[in-house]
Amino acid sequence: MSGTRLAVNLTVLCAAAMLAAAQTPSTKAGAIPRLPDGKPDFQGFWSSKVFAPADDIEDHPVERFQIRAGKSIIVDPPGGHIPYQDWALAKRNDMMEHHRFEDPQAHCTLSGTPRQMYTPLGFQIFQPTGYVVIFFEAFHAYRIIPLDGRPHAPAPIRLYEGDSRGHWEGDSLVVDVTNQNDKTWFDMAANFHSEAIHVVERYTFTDADTIQYEATIEDPKVYTRPWKMAFAFGRNKQPDYQLMEFACVEGEQDLQHYVDSEGGKAKK
């Protein structure tokens, strides 16, 4: 698809998304909001209720390599750790100890799925007919999720955010994500994947202002079995809130917060 055609299609889709948001019916306090067709209405501003995963998605009760202590968002397997194959665990440990400055997100590339969902700063959800669209404050990122059952992009096409296809299972939005590249990490602690990663997300209201998010990840090249993360998004109810420009440019070199584990000297 040409850049001009993509820009035109995105402009039309954004306009439809904003119109849909303007037509959202009001709901009683505490009730799960719904669209005119009865589907859950996720539209609005949201952000993750947990911050630790931005540093390390695994359980890390004490600070290590200047990564702040925090709880894991991994709920399967028990214990909060990724089921790496032996070679992959050794690679992750080496990257965390000696190559954390290579975190792609630190150089302002897109974060990948699911990392984009818990990257600091918020996001906005629109639901134009036949789609779910997510705008992120971080990195000018967006996701367009068709709901019409179309096939995924051809396998040779590899994207930073992957190729998303959604459908409804009851009141849960289920999103199948394929076609990612291997150029993103899950966090600052060098947890990684290959281009074979496959992600299945679930978005479910627990109340009108909380979405429970789950992502099941499989990658037979890197892990011994599939694993799952889960956490919640909270609705941003600040009056007149809007997404701001996050001016991070691909190739960023200001990596003062990524330090050498031995001497504490920033590496560039």
Sequence and secondary structure as in RCSB ss.txt:
>XXXX:A:sequence
MSGTRLAVNLTVLCAAAMLAAAQTPSTKAGAIPRLPDGKPDFQGFWSSKVFAPADDIEDHPVERFQIRAGKSIIV
DPPGGHIPYQDWALAKRNDMMEHHRFEDPQAHCTLSGTPRQMYTPLGFQIFQPTGYVVIFFEAFHAYRIIPLDGR
PHAPAPIRLYEGDSRGHWEGDSLVVDVTNQNDKTWFDMAANFHSEAIHVVERYTFTDADTIQYEATIEDPKVYTR
PWKMAFAFGRNKQPDYQLMEFACVEGEQDLQHYVDSEGGKAKK
>XXXX:A:secstr
  HHHHHHHHHHHHHHHHHHHHT     TTS  B TTSSB   EEEEES  GGGT SS BSS BTTB  B   EE
ESTTS   B HHHHHHHHHHHHH GGG GGGGT    TTHHHHSSS EEEE  TTEEEEEESGGG EEEEE S  
    TT  BSS EEEEEEETTEEEEEEE B S  BSSTT  B  TT EEEEEEEEEETTEEEEEEEEE TTTBSS
 EEEEEEEEE   TT         TT    TTSB TTT  B  
